[in-house]
């Protein structure tokens, strides 16, 4: 799903790290579901996705239940839905507001693009195909709308958070990052495995993966580079991997019965956080 800050390109790298050591009898939970691009790549029995965006959650939940995704949406239709969202299926509103908007920004302007022959692209059709690739990974999942603070997360859950990044704009103007990290600490104290995507984290959190990214919030602000990171406080590792810890594949060999903290995995190829690429299945 086209969504600002999507982790579609990173899912194949960070999903194995997050799921290493996950107990299949426990929940995998994303309190900041967003476009569900990470969520749909996670193959576990118990999955719960939550977000404050009613329309994003409505679209993903409808998709999980067989909703037929449009393959065309005109600019006039886009503007009508934007002006009168109450008169349309919430799933369709979510499709228009995110999938058919520039950079996946909520009502960020109708997405226009051309192919290599300067011919107009059918962006709705492209995003319809992307959503179809997500569908199977959403079926049977639990979906809720609300604040992460109101979630009653079971003990032992694996929790992946992709919150609004500290010091950035365009997501939520009043997100309290310190409150968020305090909440994460409480989850860890309650026996949860917690992973967070951010640029920086408190000292007690360890970076286990990183990758340079280029991002921008709108077509008018240009772009800037940063380093996307995955943090955790649990000990994680990978089975049957050997390395000296000094390179991209530098995991340490470990016994599957006792997890060892792995060195950070450095991926030095650049990617964009305004990710509209196809889901990497």
C-alpha positions in Angstrom: 0.0 0.0 0.0 1.3 3.4 -1.0 1.9 5.1 2.4 4.3 7.8 3.6 7.2 6.2 5.5 6.4 2.7 4.1 8.8 -0.1 5.1 8.0 -2.1 1.9 11.6 -2.1 0.7 13.0 -2.9 4.1 10.6 -5.7 5.1 12.7 -8.6 3.7 15.7 -7.4 5.8 14.1 -6.6 9.1 11.3 -9.2 9.3 13.7 -12.1 9.9 15.4 -10.1 12.7 12.1 -9.3 14.4 10.7 -12.8 14.2 13.9 -14.6 15.4 12.8 -16.0 18.7 9.1 -15.2 18.3 6.9 -17.6 20.2 4.1 -18.7 17.7 1.6 -19.0 20.6 2.0 -15.3 21.2 0.9 -12.2 19.3 2.8 -10.2 16.7 1.6 -6.6 17.1 2.0 -3.4 15.2 0.7 -0.4 17.1 1.5 1.9 14.2 0.1 -0.2 11.3 0.4 2.5 8.6 0.1 1.0 5.2 0.5 -2.6 6.5 3.6 -3.2 4.3 5.6 -4.8 7.1 2.5 -6.4 8.7 1.5 -8.2 5.5 5.0 -9.8 5.2 4.9 -11.4 8.6 3.8 -15.0 8.5 2.5 -15.8 12.0 -0.8 -17.1 13.3 -1.7 -14.3 15.7 -1.4 -10.8 14.2 -2.8 -7.5 15.4 -2.6 -4.2 13.5 -3.6 -0.9 15.1 -3.4 2.7 13.9 -5.0 6.1 14.6 -6.0 6.4 10.9 -9.5 5.1 10.5 -9.3 5.1 6.8 -6.0 3.3 6.5 -7.2 0.6 8.9 -10.6 0.4 7.1 -8.9 -0.2 3.8 -6.6 -3.0 5.1 -9.3 -4.7 7.1 -11.7 -4.6 4.1 -8.9 -6.0 1.9 -8.5 -8.9 4.4 -12.2 -9.7 4.0 -12.3 -9.8 0.2 -12.9 -6.1 -0.8 -12.6 -5.6 -4.5 -9.9 -2.9 -5.1 -10.6 -0.3 -7.8 -8.3 -0.2 -10.8 -9.1 3.4 -11.9 -9.9 6.6 -10.0 -10.2 9.9 -11.9 -9.0 13.2 -10.4 -12.7 14.3 -10.3 -13.6 11.2 -8.3 -10.6 11.8 -6.0 -11.7 15.3 -5.3 -15.3 14.3 -4.7 -14.3 11.6 -2.2 -12.0 14.1 -0.4 -14.8 16.7 -0.1 -17.4 14.2 1.0 -15.7 11.2 2.6 -18.8 10.5 4.7 -20.7 9.5 1.6 -18.3 6.7 0.6 -17.1 3.3 1.7 -14.3 4.0 4.3 -12.1 1.5 2.4 -12.5 3.5 -0.8 -11.8 6.7 1.1 -8.6 5.1 2.3 -7.7 4.0 -1.2 -8.1 7.5 -2.6 -6.5 9.3 0.3 -3.4 7.2 0.5 -2.9 5.1 -2.6 -3.9 7.7 -5.1 -2.1 10.6 -3.4 1.4 12.0 -4.0 4.0 10.1 -2.0 1.3 8.2 -0.1 0.6 11.3 2.0 -3.0 11.6 3.3 -4.8 13.7 0.7 -1.5 14.9 -0.5 -2.8 15.7 -4.0 -3.9 13.5 -6.9 -1.0 11.4 -8.0 0.0 12.1 -11.6 2.8 10.2 -13.3 4.1 9.3 -16.8 5.9 6.3 -18.1 9.2 6.3 -20.1 7.2 7.2 -23.3 5.7 10.2 -21.5 2.3 8.5 -21.5 0.0 8.9 -18.4 0.2 6.0 -15.9 -2.8 4.4 -14.4 -1.6 4.9 -10.8 -4.8 3.5 -9.3 -4.2 0.3 -11.2 -0.6 0.0 -10.1 -1.6 0.4 -6.5 -4.5 -2.1 -6.9 -1.9 -4.7 -7.9 0.3 -3.8 -4.9 -2.7 -4.2 -2.5 -3.5 -7.6 -4.1 0.0 -8.7 -3.1 -0.7 -7.7 0.5 -4.1 -9.4 0.7 -3.0 -12.9 1.7 -0.8 -11.5 4.5 -3.8 -9.6 6.0 -6.4 -12.4 6.1 -7.4 -13.5 9.6 -5.7 -10.6 11.3 -7.1 -8.4 14.1 -7.5 -4.7 13.3 -8.2 -1.8 15.6 -8.3 2.0 15.4 -6.9 4.1 18.3 -3.9 5.3 20.2 -1.1 2.9 21.0 -1.5 4.0 24.6 -4.9 2.4 24.8 -3.8 -1.0 23.6 -3.9 -3.9 26.0 -0.9 -5.8 24.8 -0.6 -9.4 26.1 2.6 -10.5 27.9 5.1 -12.2 25.7 4.0 -10.4 22.5 6.4 -9.4 19.7 5.8 -5.7 19.1 7.1 -3.8 16.1 6.7 0.0 16.2 7.2 2.4 13.4 6.1 5.6 15.1 6.3 9.2 13.9 10.0 10.0 14.0 11.2 12.5 16.5 12.1 15.8 14.9 10.1 15.2 11.7 7.0 16.9 10.4 4.0 16.0 8.4 2.8 13.0 10.4 1.4 14.0 13.8 2.2 17.5 15.2 1.9 16.5 18.8 3.4 13.0 19.1 5.3 12.7 22.4 8.4 10.7 21.7 9.5 10.5 25.3 6.1 9.1 26.3 6.4 6.6 23.5 9.8 5.3 24.7 8.6 5.1 28.3 5.7 3.0 27.0 8.1 0.7 25.2 10.1 0.3 28.4 7.0 -0.8 30.2 6.3 -3.4 27.5 9.8 -4.8 27.9 9.4 -4.9 31.7 6.1 -6.9 31.0 8.0 -9.6 29.0 7.3 -8.3 25.5 9.9 -8.4 22.7 9.9 -4.8 21.3 11.5 -3.5 18.1 11.4 0.1 17.0 12.2 1.8 13.6 13.7 5.2 14.2 16.7 7.3 13.5 17.8 7.5 17.1 16.9 5.8 20.4 17.7 6.0 24.1 21.0 4.6 25.3 19.5 1.3 26.6 18.3 0.4 23.1 20.6 -1.4 20.6 20.6 -0.9 16.9 20.5 -4.3 15.1 20.0 -3.0 11.5 20.5 0.2 9.6 20.3 1.5 6.0 20.7 4.9 4.4 17.5 6.4 3.1 16.4 9.4 1.1 13.1 11.0 2.2 10.8 14.0 1.6 7.4 14.9 2.8 6.1 16.7 -0.3 7.2 17.4 -3.8 8.0 21.0 -2.8 10.4 20.3 0.1 13.0 18.4 -1.9 14.7 15.4 -0.2 17.3 14.7 2.5 19.3 11.7 3.5 19.3 9.9 6.8 19.9 6.4 8.3 16.9 4.2 9.0 17.6 2.0 12.0 16.0 -0.9 13.9 16.4 -0.9 17.6 15.6 -3.5 20.3 16.4 -4.4 23.9 16.1 -8.1 23.5 18.9 -10.5 22.5 18.4 -11.6 18.9 20.3 -13.7 16.4 20.1 -15.9 13.4 20.5 -19.6 13.0 23.3 -21.2 11.1 25.0 -18.0 10.2 28.7 -17.4 10.8 30.7 -14.1 10.5 33.2 -11.9 12.2 30.7 -9.1 12.8 32.5 -6.6 10.6 30.4 -6.7 7.4 26.8 -6.7 6.1 26.6 -10.5 6.7 28.5 -10.3 10.0 26.2 -12.3 12.3 27.8 -14.3 15.1 27.2 -18.0 15.2 25.0 -19.1 18.1 23.2 -21.9 19.6 19.5 -21.9 18.8 18.7 -22.5 22.5 20.6 -19.3 23.7 20.3 -16.1 21.7 23.3 -13.8 21.3 23.2 -10.1 20.4 24.3 -9.7 16.8 26.3 -6.8 15.4 24.4 -4.2 13.6 23.7 -5.1 10.0 24.9 -2.3 7.7 23.1 -2.0 4.3 24.8 0.9 2.5 22.6 1.0 -0.5 20.1 3.9 -0.5 16.4 3.6 -0.5 13.5 6.0 -0.3 11.1 6.3 2.7 8.4 7.6 0.3 8.0 4.1 -0.8 5.6 3.4 -3.6 7.4 0.3 -5.0 5.7 -3.1 -5.3 5.6 -5.2 -2.1 8.8 -7.4 -2.1 7.2 -10.9 -2.0 
